[in-house]
Amino acid sequence: MTTMTQSAMSLTERDAVIEEIAARVGVRAERGRRFAELTSLRVGGAIDWVFAPETEEAAAAVAGELEAAGIAWRVLGAGSNVLADDEDHHYVVVSMREVKGTALFEGERVSVSAGYSLPRLCVDAARRGLAGIEGLGGIPGTVGGALWMNAGAYGHEIGNVVETVRVARGGRVVNVRGGEISWNYRHTSFREGELLLGVTLRLRKDDSAKIVERMAEVKRQRMETQPHGARSAGCFFKNPPGSGLSTGKMIDEMGMKGEKRGGAVVSPVHANFIVTEGDDARASDAFALAEEIRERIRRERGIELEYEVELWRSSDTREAAGTTSGEETQGGQSTTDAEEQRG
Ligand SMILES: Cc1cc2nc3c(=O)[nH]c(=O)nc-3n(C[C@H](O)[C@H](O)[C@H](O)COP(=O)(O)OP(=O)(O)OC[C@H]3O[C@@H](n4cnc5c(N)ncnc54)[C@H](O)[C@@H]3O)c2cc1C
């Protein structure tokens, strides 16, 4: 485990190693960034280092070097599904936002890097008359973030159209067939700390105008049912798998829409969205409100809600230790009910 090595190093020693790695691989390494700038909830504490590789090869090399040196790290895409706590996070964040390149279309296939914007990819595909991801057009974030958790909405999940995923292993780019991965409800079998570099999707030909029309319909539905322009991370909790229950509906029925704790609010538009407001909003406000919702649902409905948003705790160094050698995978349960997936 890489953190054991890190804990044996002083922070000064570790910083020197980090600077050396950044120089050797040729990636930008920044200090002084905060999760509040890098996540859509706009809260969260300071990050020791942010690495910003620009190519798949550089990202793979960074991951390999950090692992070899025993430095704790984790990956961030656009930060639209992460709630990081307010404390100082003593690890390296590898930001994939600059690993975007261009989307390369060939017939029904498209190859794209992990940092590419998912909404933009959906528009690109629709213009070329390629169907299969139009339901995902309103999901903010990067292609890598969508792959990591098998993002989905309105009957589409990204895992359904994956042909191969490019993954960093041992500092190199390795191809993994989509069929070797389990694509479940907001979970995949990628291993904790595995860095996804890019993907080839297999779409299907359809009439461009019809795809654009379906995208517009999905957008209309989102505008009607979800807060827009708000600082959120999408649905905070999963729907209880296999139950047919909607978490948003349950929270609404408890009368919690509009409930506020500090700078965190249960959205009056969609009860499964927690949004943050004001300059003083803190991650702890959102945590407190979320835990209150879970406690009430546990007490009143006997249901244990599972987070859909990822909680990144500064104390959770085990998960921060990026490693591709461990056997640990994301957990996972499966459902194909598209309605259920939207919370
Ligand atoms: C308004 C709104 C609506 C949303 N609606 C939906 C929806 O309908 N359906 C849905 O599924 N989600 C939805 N989301 C959640 C979010 O947009 C998705 O989960 C998205 O795929 C996250 O992508 P990201 O790049 O922002 O990932 P991040 O939030 O940056 O990261 C999320 C997780 O993915 C990991 N990750 C990111 N990139 C990589 C990579 N290259 N390699 C390995 N791991 C990586 C991170 O380590 C983290 O564990 C919504 C969010 C918002 C704000």
PDBQT file of the ligand as one rigid body, heavy atoms in Angstrom, charges set to zero:
ROOT
HETATM    1  C1  LIG A 401     -26.478  18.741 -12.287  1.00  0.00    +0.000 C 
HETATM    2  C2  LIG A 401     -25.916  17.356 -12.264  1.00  0.00    +0.000 A 
HETATM    3  C3  LIG A 401     -26.625  16.310 -12.838  1.00  0.00    +0.000 A 
HETATM    4  C4  LIG A 401     -26.111  15.007 -12.830  1.00  0.00    +0.000 A 
HETATM    5  N1  LIG A 401     -26.842  14.014 -13.398  1.00  0.00    +0.000 NA
HETATM    6  C5  LIG A 401     -26.332  12.756 -13.450  1.00  0.00    +0.000 A 
HETATM    7  C6  LIG A 401     -27.059  11.694 -14.085  1.00  0.00    +0.000 A 
HETATM    8  O1  LIG A 401     -28.135  11.888 -14.624  1.00  0.00    +0.000 OA
HETATM    9  N2  LIG A 401     -26.489  10.472 -14.101  1.00  0.00    +0.000 N 
HETATM   10  C7  LIG A 401     -25.275  10.207 -13.550  1.00  0.00    +0.000 A 
HETATM   11  O2  LIG A 401     -24.784   9.072 -13.628  1.00  0.00    +0.000 OA
HETATM   12  N3  LIG A 401     -24.566  11.192 -12.908  1.00  0.00    +0.000 NA
HETATM   13  C8  LIG A 401     -25.060  12.445 -12.859  1.00  0.00    +0.000 A 
HETATM   14  N4  LIG A 401     -24.364  13.442 -12.223  1.00  0.00    +0.000 N 
HETATM   15  C9  LIG A 401     -23.114  13.118 -11.529  1.00  0.00    +0.000 C 
HETATM   16  C10 LIG A 401     -21.827  13.343 -12.378  1.00  0.00    +0.000 C 
HETATM   17  O3  LIG A 401     -22.057  14.293 -13.379  1.00  0.00    +0.000 OA
HETATM   18  C11 LIG A 401     -21.355  12.052 -13.020  1.00  0.00    +0.000 C 
HETATM   19  O4  LIG A 401     -21.092  11.086 -12.029  1.00  0.00    +0.000 OA
HETATM   20  C12 LIG A 401     -20.103  12.258 -13.873  1.00  0.00    +0.000 C 
HETATM   21  O5  LIG A 401     -19.888  11.110 -14.648  1.00  0.00    +0.000 OA
HETATM   22  C13 LIG A 401     -18.853  12.560 -13.040  1.00  0.00    +0.000 C 
HETATM   23  O6  LIG A 401     -17.802  12.900 -13.939  1.00  0.00    +0.000 OA
HETATM   24  P1  LIG A 401     -16.595  13.816 -13.419  1.00  0.00    +0.000 P 
HETATM   25  O7  LIG A 401     -15.606  13.931 -14.505  1.00  0.00    +0.000 OA
HETATM   26  O8  LIG A 401     -17.124  15.087 -12.882  1.00  0.00    +0.000 OA
HETATM   27  O9  LIG A 401     -16.025  12.905 -12.267  1.00  0.00    +0.000 OA
HETATM   28  P2  LIG A 401     -15.486  13.365 -10.833  1.00  0.00    +0.000 P 
HETATM   29  O10 LIG A 401     -16.618  13.914 -10.042  1.00  0.00    +0.000 OA
HETATM   30  O11 LIG A 401     -14.293  14.208 -11.000  1.00  0.00    +0.000 OA
HETATM   31  O12 LIG A 401     -15.058  11.962 -10.228  1.00  0.00    +0.000 OA
HETATM   32  C14 LIG A 401     -16.025  11.009  -9.872  1.00  0.00    +0.000 C 
HETATM   33  C15 LIG A 401     -15.309   9.678  -9.576  1.00  0.00    +0.000 C 
HETATM   34  O13 LIG A 401     -14.719   9.202 -10.779  1.00  0.00    +0.000 OA
HETATM   35  C16 LIG A 401     -13.324   9.021 -10.592  1.00  0.00    +0.000 C 
HETATM   36  N5  LIG A 401     -12.676   9.401 -11.842  1.00  0.00    +0.000 N 
HETATM   37  C17 LIG A 401     -12.850  10.537 -12.563  1.00  0.00    +0.000 A 
HETATM   38  N6  LIG A 401     -12.086  10.489 -13.673  1.00  0.00    +0.000 NA
HETATM   39  C18 LIG A 401     -11.415   9.320 -13.622  1.00  0.00    +0.000 A 
HETATM   40  C19 LIG A 401     -10.450   8.686 -14.456  1.00  0.00    +0.000 A 
HETATM   41  N7  LIG A 401     -10.036   9.251 -15.600  1.00  0.00    +0.000 N 
HETATM   42  N8  LIG A 401      -9.940   7.473 -14.080  1.00  0.00    +0.000 NA
HETATM   43  C20 LIG A 401     -10.349   6.894 -12.940  1.00  0.00    +0.000 A 
HETATM   44  N9  LIG A 401     -11.260   7.432 -12.112  1.00  0.00    +0.000 NA
HETATM   45  C21 LIG A 401     -11.775   8.632 -12.448  1.00  0.00    +0.000 A 
HETATM   46  C22 LIG A 401     -12.928   9.949  -9.453  1.00  0.00    +0.000 C 
HETATM   47  O14 LIG A 401     -11.747   9.475  -8.800  1.00  0.00    +0.000 OA
HETATM   48  C23 LIG A 401     -14.161   9.827  -8.583  1.00  0.00    +0.000 C 
HETATM   49  O15 LIG A 401     -14.039   8.637  -7.850  1.00  0.00    +0.000 OA
HETATM   50  C24 LIG A 401     -24.854  14.746 -12.233  1.00  0.00    +0.000 A 
HETATM   51  C25 LIG A 401     -24.131  15.813 -11.653  1.00  0.00    +0.000 A 
HETATM   52  C26 LIG A 401     -24.638  17.104 -11.674  1.00  0.00    +0.000 A 
HETATM   53  C27 LIG A 401     -23.832  18.225 -11.082  1.00  0.00    +0.000 C 
ENDROOT
TORSDOF 0
